[in-house]
């Protein structure tokens, strides 16, 4: 992904296909009941870590 004004890179975007999306969906479904039963305080470190990792990997 590039800044249209400068052409400088803004982020890297993974080129994933249907199989990748289905694999991610299956993984999410597999842990959804545990995630739903967790408290917000228990989920926060995972959410924060995932967001930070996504930001680092896409800048």
Helices and strands as residue ranges (DSSP letters): H 18-37, H 40-57
